[in-house]
């Protein structure tokens, strides 16, 4: 039986453990992944780069260092180091060491870690399906993969970033649906990250080692759509000089993701329905059928039920694919995830040390409606990186669509076709007052927040007529306008 282990970078030095009295078996979504013997040293488990065992976190519940396992004579002990907590056999695990015995089950986020004796591991059928990874000081088990394995499996390099209750519910449902071999329709506005969710459905399923194939149905030509999906034989039509493998055949026993499925033409909807009903496909110009073994995950920003009632989407296809639903929340419903994502994009795309966001910039990002969702936020951050030559991203670096901008405290002209002009004194004064207020009068913190030195802060305060003694949030009268004299 072929292993379904998704870990392309594990060192499978031994199929059967020898020596240690206990093993830790790591299970995700009901599917065994790998096991390790009793470590010869302490072992950190979590999502951070400094962990010996680095686990993926589809539900955003793992801490950077979530658990620490330590060797004890003839056994192991475990300590919880997380903010979200861990459980042993359903009971909360405290921050003190707890001895583990065979049969214990440790829950850490979406993962279950089972404690088994080495005798159980060598005699169970599952042991042959879950490789044992020998642990030494040089071993690093990076479950979410290195670049080579990610590319070979077609994984998206961008992780799902977020801690809000809305995205956590979405990811938890995705982890649940991944266990069921049925079609899933992912709903959500444009730019919410529907494909990232689709890839997580594939990654967490038993099909994870099989191909993942994606297609935007709104971006293919109607004349070539059938050939793209189902393939064709040489000579099937004018210009078909050689055989072409369709995406359904290319997906094999993996997952095919059809983004914007509501854009498919009626005739292609009929062909898709037949493939889903029969489990077979026939390439154009062929007399033979090919098994269609892949799982379908579709996505749309439309209300397919309404489209079906209006006759724009086949009702029989709608009922065939509408088995399980998953809705991706819009960015404006994700609260502090906005700043979390903004800082993630700053770190990822900055050519050097990433700049920070000033307090007013954070307010602007929080209050914007984000009709383009995460995609729009990414573009705003990238433009800010181009505009910003300081250590702090300020409001004038943020380019929003003026029609959707909700102003916070001051007006910012954010649409620039050229580098932004020097901010006016009124803008600088308002930003300075707000920064001092948020920093509770601490001028050093305010200077860092604004990305300037303390001497520049004092000079700017004096020039703009702000108090340098007493309460820094109380302005003096502004200097007289020379034009009014």
Secondary structure by P-SEA (a helix, b strand, c coil): cccccccccccccccccccccbbbbbbcccccccccccccccccccccccccbbbbbcccccccccbbbbbcccbbbbbbccccccccccccccccbbbbcccbbbbcccbbbbbbcaaaaacccccccbbbbbbcccccccccccaaaaaaacccccccccccaaaaaaaaaaaaaccccbbbbbbbcccccaaaaaaaaaaaccccccbbbbbccccccccccccccccccccccccccbbbbccccccccbbbbbcccccccaaaaaaaaaaaaccccccccccbbbbbcbbbbbbbccaaaaaaaaccccaaaaaacccbbbbbbccccccaaaaaaaaaaaaacccccbbbbcaaaaaaaaaccccccaaaaaaaaaaaaaacccccccccccccccccccccccccccccccccccccaaaaaaaaaaaaaaacccaaaaaaaacccaaaaaaaaaaaccccccccccccccccccccc
